[in-house]
Amino acid sequence: MRRISVFGATGSVGQSALDLVARDAGAYDVVALTGGRNVVQLAKDAQALGADLAVTCYPECYQDLKDLLAGTGIAVAAGPAAVAEAAAREADWALSAIVGAAGLVPGLTALAQGNTLALANKESLVTAGPLLLGEAKAHGATVLPVDSEHSAVFQALVGEDMTAVERVIITASGGAFRDWPVEKLATATLAEASNHPNWDMGQRITIDSASMFNKAMELIETKEFFNVSSDMIEVLVHRESLIHAMVGFNDGALMAHVGPPDMRHAIGYALHWPERRTLPVERLDLAKIGKLTFEAPDAARYPALALATRVMEQGGLSGAAFNAAKERALDGFIAGEIGFLDMSRVVAATLDKMSSQTGVQTADITLDSVLETDRLARIYAGEAFGQLG
């Protein structure tokens, strides 16, 4: 029986993972589940799967979770330190599906146990790719990608020689505003940005899809995970969301991964790796689909992509600054403090300030330096709100 833990169990990726686990519950010993404020769902899943431990990252939710699990024998804890302690428990496989920079410490902690880490937390590679992958190597742990795009690249590379790779193409749906006139984007509302045309995801990642900040993050992830240069990575808008990524080789061949827009595919591949097993996902009827379309992304519509290129070229702690500023800008948009297009302006201003003042490009990437960069970037991003004109 495999021991597994799921961090971010109540989010969309976590729920998809638990759906797969529940279908073959007898094969798994659930060590720990962590979540946020949705303690009702967390308690329900912990009981259904017989988890040893349930953790909410919010201390103020502790009593509610404890009450929900009273008499079950399931241990309860709360707070970021408790999430990290849950990651320190022995497990064979752990899924990092926490949203945001908060996922970095639990991921590093799980790797220190020599676990297989299935990584859905984009921020870990964006903010601290060398640190995370170095930790995995030091402890003989394995990192498997769970983002659909990076899982697709990973699968396309099975049995291939990386020296034969010429390019990696990451696809993007284009998000909620792919057909809007560019001049209208300044008036985009929160509700409009929260409606994805293809995927059923949480609010934050759906907004990131509309701005293509999620794709910007994935570009940086691709560079870090697969150790390719920024000029080898491309983005294509693919409205159908059926081809998740393509790898181009030196003989002119393109290897494409095609599948339905269902996160259970990438999660299931990581869960069962190195085997393939039957998954409850749609089987595509290509004749019915008829055609697949591709187009180059509009730089004016998606300024986040240029910011990602800047981050990859600068290196160092630029990824940590970029992510923190992006998170703070997204918080501001959700709260109504700034407009949709202001998010990229805030991130650009933050990178400008940090690059000029803190040596962000040359500093060593350690947990302390990443956390300090994150702290400063959030401050500078907040200051940038008042400078928008």
N, C-alpha and C positions, 0 to 999 in steps of 0.2 A: 504493500500500500504506500503510495507516494504522499509525502507530507508537503502541503502547499499553504501559502499565505497570499492574501490579496490585499494590497494597500490601495485605498480608493475604491472600496467595494461597492459603494452606493452610487458612484458615477456611471455614465453610460458604458464605458469600457469595462468597469468592474462588474456591472450587471450582466453584460454579455458573457464575461468569463464565468460568472457563477451559474449562468444558464447551462453552459457546457459541463461544468462540474456536476451540477445537479442531475444531469442526464446519465451520469455514470458515477453516482455518489459513492458507491461501494469501493471504488478504486482509489479514493482520496481520504487522507486524514487532514482535515482543515485545522491548521495550527492557529492562525490569526486572521481576523478580518478587521480592517480599519475603515472609517468613514468620517463624514462631516456632521452636519446638523440633522440629517435625516436618520435619526436614531431608531425610528420605527422600522424602517427598511433594514437597517443594520441588525437590529435585534431579531427580526423575522428571518433574515438569512443565516445568522449565527445559529439560531435554533434549528432551522431546516437542515443545515449541513453539519450540525454537531461540532461547531468550532470550539476550540479550547479557550479562546480569548477574543473579546470584542473591544475595540478602542475607538472612541470619538476623539478627533483632534481638538475639539473645543471643550475646555474644562467646565464651562457653564452647562454643558449637556450631559455631564457625568451622571447626575442623580436620575435624570429621565431614563438613560440607558440602563442604569443599575436597576431601577424599578421594573423596567420591561423584561429584564432577564432574571429577576428574583426567583429563586427556587430551581433554576435550570442547571446549576453547577458550572455555568460559563463565567469565566473571570471577566471583569470589567475594569477598564482604565480610561484615562482621558489626558489630553494634552500632547504637544509635540514630542516631549521626552518619552511619553508612553508609546507613541507610534514607533520611535526609534528602538525602544526596548522590545517591541513586538517583532521588529525586523531582525533583532539579535537572536530570536528563538530559532532553533534548528529546523530547517525545512529543506526539502529537495528542490523546490521550485517556488519562486516568489514573483508575483506580478506587481510592478510599480505603475499604478494608474492614478496616482495622486496628481492633481492639476497644479501647475506652478512650481516655483523654486522650492517649495516645501517638500517636494519629492526627492530632493538630492540626498539629504542625510539618511533617510530610510533605505534608499538604494545602495549607498555606500556601506551602510551597516549590514545589509543582507549579503553583499559581496564579500565582506570580511569573514563571513561564515562559510565561504566557499560555495554558496548557493548558485543555482541557475537563476539569473534575473531576467525575466521577460519585461522589456522596457517599453512602456507606453508613455512615460513621462518625458516629453520633448525637452524640458528644461534641463534635465541632467546632462545631456550631451551638449546642449547649447552653452550652458554656463561653465561646465567643467568636464568637457569630453576627455582630455588627456588624464585628468585625475580619476575619473570613473573607470576608464579602460585600463589605466595603470593599476588600480585597486583590484580589478578582476584578474589581471595577469599575476599580481603578487600573491593572490590567494587561490589560484587555480580555478577560478569561477568562470562561468559562461554568461555572456550577455546576448540575449536574443531580441531582435527588434519586433515590436508589436504595432507600431504605426503601419497602416496598410501599405504605404509607399515603400518604407524601408524593408518590410517583410517581403514585398514584391522583388526588390533589388536583391535581397538576401537569397531568395529562392532562385532567381535568374542566374545567380553566380555559383550555384551548387555544381561542383565538378569543374569549374572554370579557373583559369589562371588570371589573376588580377593584372598581370603585366600586359595581357591582351585587351584590356578594357580601354576604350577610347573616350566614352562618354556615358553618363548616367542621366536619364530623362525622368523627371518627376512630374506627374500629371496633377492638374488642379481642376476642380469643377468650375471655378470662376466665382463661386459664391452667390449670394443673394443679389448683388448689383452688377452682374456681368453684362446685362443688357441696358443698364441705365445710361443716359447721357452723363458724361463725366462732370459737366457743370452742375448736375443735380445732386451729386454725392454730398456736397456740403450741407444739404438739408435732410440727409438720411436720418431716420429715427431709430431708436433702440429696437422697437418692435419690428421694423423692416429689416434691420441687420440681423435679427435673431431667427429669421426664417430661411432655412437652407433648402435649395431646390432638390437635392438628392439624398443627403444623409440625415439621419435622426441622431443628433448629438446634443450635448449640453450647451447652455447659452453662450458661455465664454468662447468655446472653440468655434461655435457657429458664427459669432461676430468676427473672430480671427480669420475665418474662411472668407467672409465678405470683404475684409480689408486685405486679405492674403498674407497677413502676418503669420498665420499657421504655416503657409508654404515657405515663407522666409525662414521660419524656424527649421523646417524640414531640409532646406538647402544646407544650413549649418550642420544639422544632424548628419546629413549625407557625407559631408566633408570629414567630419570627425569619426563616424562609425566605420566608413569604408576606406578612409585614408586616401582620398582622391583630392586633387587640386580644384579650386573653385571654378577654373575655366573649363573643367570637364563636366560640370553639372548644369543641366538645362531645365527649364520649366515649360510645359505645354498646357494650355487650357484644353481640357477634354471633357465636354459637357456631360457625357453619358456616365462618367465615373466607373467605367468597366475595366479599362486598362489603368493599373495603379502606378506602374513604372515600367521603364524599358532600359535595357543595358545594351550599349553599342560596342562592338568589338572591332579589332584591327583588320578583320577581313570584310568589313562592311555589314555584317549581320547585326540585326536588332533582336534581342530576346525580350519579349513582352510578357508580363504577367496579367492575365485577364480573369476577372471574377466579379461577382455581384458586390454592390456597395454594402457589405455586411461585415462588421468588425470581427464577427466570430470566425471568419476565415483566418485572419492573421493571428488572432488569439489562439485558435485551435492548432495552427501550425506550430506556434511556440510551445503550447502545452504538450503536444505529442512528439515534438522534435527529438531525435532525427527521423522518426517515422511519419508517414501520412496515415491518417485515419478518417473514417467517414464523419462528415460534419453536416449538421442540419441547415445548410444554406441552399439558396436557389441554384438550380442548374440552368445555365444560360442557353437560350435558343437564339443562336446568332442569325439564323435566317429570319426569325421574327424581328430581331433588333434591326436588321437591315443594313445599317451603316454606323461607322464610328467617325467622329469629327475631331479635328485638332486645329488649334490656332495659337499664334504667339500671344503672350500676355501683353496688355497695353501698359506701358511704363507709367503713363499719366494716371491711369486708373488704380494701379497697384504700386505705389512708391515704396512699399515695404520690401519689395524684391531687391531694389537697388541698395537699401540699407543692409540687407543680408550679405550682399556682395562686399560691401564696405567692411562689415564685421569679419568676414572670412579672410579678406586681404590684410586687415589690421592684426588679427590674431590676439594672443594674450588673453586678457580679461574682457575683451570687447564683447564677447558673447554674454557674459554675466551682466554687463552694463546694458546691453541691448534688451535682454529678457526682462530685467527689473523695470526698465523704462517702459517697455511694452505692457507689462502687467499694471503698472501705475496708470498709464494712459488708458488702458481698457477699463480700469476701475472708474476713472474720470468720465469716460463716455457713458458707462452704465449709470453712473450717478447724475448724469446731466450737466456735469461741470464743463465739458468740452464737446466739440462736434466730432463727427465721424472722421473727417479729413485731418482734424487736429492731432489724432493719435500718432500719425507718422511724423508730424512736425515736432511733437514732444520728444519722440525717440531720437530724431535727428539732432535736436538741440542738446539732449542729454549726452549723446555720443560726442558732440563737439566739445562740450564742457569737460567731460571726463578725459577725453583724449589730450586736451591741452593742459589739464591741471594735475592729473594723478598718475601719469605714466602707465595707463591701462594696457598699452600694447606690449610693454616690456616686463611687467611684473610676473613673478612665478605664480603658477596656478596651484594654490593650496586651498583647503576648505576655508581657512581663515580669510585668505585674500578674496575668495569668491563671495563669501558672506559680507565682507566689508564693502566690496564693490557693489553688491546688491543693495546694501543699506544706503550708500551714497547716491547711487543712481536713482533710487526712489525719491530721495530728497530733491535732487536736481530736476527730476521729472515733474514733481509737484510745483517747484518754482517756475518751471516753464509754462505751466497753465496760465499764470498771470501775465506772461510776456507775449501771448498770442494776440495778434492784431488783425 
